[in-house]
Amino acid sequence: MDKRKELILNTIIKEHIKTGAPVGSGVLVDKYKLKISPATARNEMATLEEDGFIIQPHTSAGRIPTEKAYSFYLNSLKGKKLSVSDLEIFEKLFSDRDEKYIKNTAKEMARISGNTIFWASDKDNSFYTGLSNLVAQPEFAQSDLMQHISLMMDRVDEIIDDIFDDMEFDTKVLLGSENPFGDSCSTILVKYKVNGKEGLFGILGPMRMDYEKNLGLADFINKKLIEK
């Protein structure tokens, strides 16, 4: 992919993550001040659509990114650092490390990410928090999708059991068709080991989640967990 198409695609992805709405050529040129004409933007978007990176969800002029687009986007993406205020909250949680610190950490992660957090402190002890964040997303306004998500959340223990042993000690993103919670979702998974005990946590959201923020959050929490 040439640099101009990559710039246009990344801009579409960032705008769609922010708004949840289809992105038109006018938005790219006017809002993001891309130094191209609307006609050039439309032509490049047409090529990106032919190549399977964006689709037109309905009769509007806008386009949304596909799973292929997010996969391409993630190849070169790095996590964003946490804000000073969020860092202070987590530093306090991890300095105490009382019996509730994992659940309190998960709640803070749900607040910061705006997504659902699930956590298994060992293979047979799991919970989730922030489900309301997931159901509030516009993607899941359709009753059939919401019903599907609800059924998946009822199977959290079973899903974690399925992926726990196969997951390496690393951070992994499961996009769309690879996601055990459904192809309309994405999950950032982290498996860790502390004092010989294995754990697994995940950030679950729509495929439109803020990967830059959430990858930074997941990496930070992983490092704090394994600190001596």
C-alpha positions as CSV (number, residue, x, y, z in Angstrom):
1,M,0.0,0.0,0.0
2,D,1.4,3.4,-0.9
3,K,1.8,6.2,1.7
4,R,-1.2,8.2,0.6
5,K,-3.6,5.3,0.8
6,E,-2.2,4.3,4.1
7,L,-2.7,7.8,5.4
8,I,-6.3,7.9,4.2
9,L,-7.0,4.4,5.7
10,N,-5.5,5.3,9.0
11,T,-7.4,8.5,9.1
12,I,-10.7,6.7,8.4
13,I,-9.9,4.2,11.1
14,K,-9.1,6.9,13.7
15,E,-12.2,8.9,12.8
16,H,-14.5,5.8,12.9
17,I,-13.0,4.7,16.3
18,K,-13.8,8.2,17.6
19,T,-17.3,8.6,16.2
20,G,-18.7,5.2,15.3
21,A,-20.1,6.8,12.1
22,P,-19.2,6.1,8.5
23,V,-16.5,8.4,7.2
24,G,-16.9,10.4,3.9
25,S,-14.2,12.0,1.7
26,G,-15.3,15.5,2.9
27,V,-14.5,14.6,6.5
28,L,-11.0,13.5,5.5
29,V,-10.2,16.6,3.5
30,D,-11.9,19.2,5.7
31,K,-11.6,17.9,9.3
32,Y,-8.1,16.4,8.9
33,K,-6.7,18.9,6.5
34,L,-5.3,16.3,4.1
35,K,-3.6,17.9,1.3
36,I,-5.6,16.3,-1.4
37,S,-8.8,17.2,-3.2
38,P,-12.2,15.6,-2.4
39,A,-12.1,13.9,-5.8
40,T,-8.7,12.3,-5.1
41,A,-9.9,11.2,-1.7
42,R,-13.0,9.5,-3.3
43,N,-10.8,7.8,-5.9
44,E,-8.4,6.5,-3.2
45,M,-11.3,5.3,-1.1
46,A,-12.7,3.5,-4.1
47,T,-9.5,1.6,-4.4
48,L,-9.4,0.8,-0.7
49,E,-12.9,-0.5,-1.0
50,E,-12.0,-2.7,-4.0
51,D,-9.1,-4.1,-1.9
52,G,-11.4,-5.0,1.0
53,F,-10.1,-2.4,3.5
54,I,-13.3,-0.4,3.8
55,I,-17.0,-1.0,3.1
56,Q,-20.1,1.1,2.6
57,P,-22.5,0.0,5.4
58,H,-25.6,1.5,3.8
59,T,-26.6,4.1,1.2
60,S,-24.6,7.0,2.9
61,A,-21.5,8.3,1.2
62,G,-19.3,7.2,4.1
63,R,-17.2,4.1,4.6
64,I,-16.2,2.1,7.6
65,P,-13.0,0.0,8.1
66,T,-13.1,-3.8,7.8
67,E,-11.4,-6.5,9.8
68,K,-8.7,-6.5,7.2
69,A,-8.2,-2.7,7.8
70,Y,-7.8,-3.1,11.5
71,S,-5.4,-6.0,11.1
72,F,-3.2,-3.8,8.8
73,Y,-3.5,-0.9,11.3
74,L,-2.4,-3.0,14.2
75,N,0.8,-4.1,12.5
76,S,2.6,-0.8,13.2
77,L,0.6,0.4,16.2
78,K,2.2,1.1,19.6
79,G,0.3,1.6,22.9
80,K,-0.2,5.0,24.3
81,K,1.1,6.0,27.7
82,L,-1.5,6.4,30.5
83,S,-2.3,9.9,31.9
84,V,-0.7,11.0,35.1
85,S,-4.0,10.8,37.0
86,D,-4.6,7.2,35.8
87,L,-1.0,6.2,36.7
88,E,-1.5,7.5,40.2
89,I,-4.6,5.4,40.7
90,F,-2.9,2.2,39.5
91,E,0.3,2.9,41.5
92,K,-1.8,3.1,44.6
93,L,-3.7,-0.1,43.8
94,F,-0.6,-2.1,43.1
95,S,1.3,-0.7,46.1
96,D,-1.4,-2.1,48.4
97,R,-2.0,-5.4,46.7
98,D,-4.7,-6.4,49.1
99,E,-7.2,-9.2,48.3
100,K,-9.4,-6.9,46.2
101,Y,-6.7,-5.2,44.2
102,I,-7.3,-7.3,41.1
103,K,-11.0,-6.6,41.0
104,N,-10.4,-2.9,41.7
105,T,-7.8,-2.8,39.0
106,A,-10.3,-4.4,36.6
107,K,-12.9,-1.7,37.4
108,E,-10.4,1.1,36.8
109,M,-9.5,-0.6,33.5
110,A,-13.1,-0.7,32.5
111,R,-13.5,3.0,33.3
112,I,-10.4,4.1,31.4
113,S,-11.0,1.9,28.3
114,G,-14.7,2.3,28.1
115,N,-14.9,-1.5,27.4
116,T,-15.6,-4.7,29.3
117,I,-12.8,-6.3,31.3
118,F,-12.6,-10.0,32.1
119,W,-10.0,-11.6,34.4
120,A,-9.0,-15.0,35.5
121,S,-6.6,-14.9,38.5
122,D,-6.2,-18.6,37.9
123,K,-7.9,-20.9,35.4
124,D,-10.9,-21.6,37.6
125,N,-11.5,-18.2,39.1
126,S,-12.8,-15.6,36.7
127,F,-15.0,-12.6,36.7
128,Y,-15.9,-9.6,34.4
129,T,-16.8,-6.0,34.9
130,G,-17.9,-3.1,32.7
131,L,-20.5,-5.0,30.7
132,S,-22.6,-1.8,30.5
133,N,-19.8,-0.2,28.5
134,L,-20.2,-2.9,25.9
135,V,-24.0,-2.7,25.6
136,A,-23.8,1.1,25.3
137,Q,-21.8,0.9,22.0
138,P,-23.9,1.8,18.9
139,E,-22.7,-1.4,17.1
140,F,-24.7,-3.5,19.6
141,A,-28.0,-1.5,19.4
142,Q,-29.5,-4.3,17.3
143,S,-31.3,-6.7,19.6
144,D,-29.9,-9.8,18.0
145,L,-26.3,-8.6,18.5
146,M,-27.0,-7.7,22.1
147,Q,-28.5,-11.1,22.7
148,H,-25.4,-12.7,21.2
149,I,-23.1,-10.7,23.4
150,S,-25.2,-11.5,26.5
151,L,-25.0,-15.2,25.7
152,M,-21.3,-15.0,25.2
153,M,-20.8,-13.2,28.6
154,D,-22.7,-16.0,30.3
155,R,-20.0,-18.3,28.9
156,V,-17.0,-16.3,30.1
157,D,-15.7,-19.1,32.3
158,E,-16.0,-21.6,29.5
159,I,-14.3,-19.3,26.9
160,I,-11.5,-18.5,29.3
161,D,-11.0,-22.3,30.0
162,D,-10.8,-22.9,26.2
163,I,-8.1,-20.3,25.6
164,F,-6.2,-20.3,28.9
165,D,-3.7,-23.1,28.2
166,D,-3.1,-22.3,24.5
167,M,-2.3,-18.6,25.2
168,E,1.4,-17.7,25.5
169,F,2.7,-15.3,28.1
170,D,2.2,-12.3,25.9
171,T,-0.2,-9.7,24.7
172,K,-2.5,-10.8,21.8
173,V,-5.3,-9.1,19.8
174,L,-8.1,-11.3,18.6
175,L,-9.9,-9.4,15.9
176,G,-13.4,-10.2,14.6
177,S,-13.5,-13.6,13.1
178,E,-10.7,-14.8,15.5
179,N,-12.6,-13.5,18.5
180,P,-14.3,-16.1,20.8
181,F,-16.9,-13.6,21.8
182,G,-18.1,-13.0,18.3
183,D,-17.0,-11.5,15.0
184,S,-18.3,-8.0,15.8
185,C,-15.9,-7.8,18.7
186,S,-12.2,-7.5,19.5
187,T,-10.3,-8.6,22.5
188,I,-6.9,-7.6,23.8
189,L,-5.6,-10.6,25.8
190,V,-2.7,-10.7,28.3
191,K,-1.5,-13.9,30.0
192,Y,0.9,-13.4,32.9
193,K,2.7,-15.4,35.7
194,V,3.2,-14.1,39.2
195,N,4.9,-16.1,41.9
196,G,4.4,-19.3,39.9
197,K,0.7,-18.6,39.4
198,E,-0.8,-18.0,35.9
199,G,-3.4,-15.4,35.2
200,L,-5.3,-14.0,32.2
201,F,-7.1,-10.7,31.6
202,G,-8.7,-9.2,28.5
203,I,-10.2,-6.0,27.2
204,L,-13.4,-6.8,25.3
205,G,-15.0,-4.2,23.0
206,P,-16.3,-3.6,19.5
207,M,-13.9,-4.0,16.6
208,R,-13.9,-0.2,16.7
209,M,-12.2,-0.1,20.1
210,D,-9.4,2.4,20.8
211,Y,-6.5,0.0,20.3
212,E,-3.8,2.6,20.9
213,K,-5.1,3.5,24.4
214,N,-6.1,-0.1,25.2
215,L,-2.8,-1.7,24.2
216,G,-1.0,0.9,26.3
217,L,-3.3,0.1,29.3
218,A,-2.9,-3.7,28.8
219,D,0.9,-3.5,28.6
220,F,1.1,-1.2,31.7
221,I,-1.0,-3.5,33.8
222,N,1.0,-6.6,32.7
223,K,4.2,-4.9,33.7
224,K,2.8,-3.9,37.1
225,L,1.6,-7.5,37.7
226,I,4.9,-9.1,37.2
227,E,7.0,-6.5,39.1
228,K,8.7,-8.0,42.1
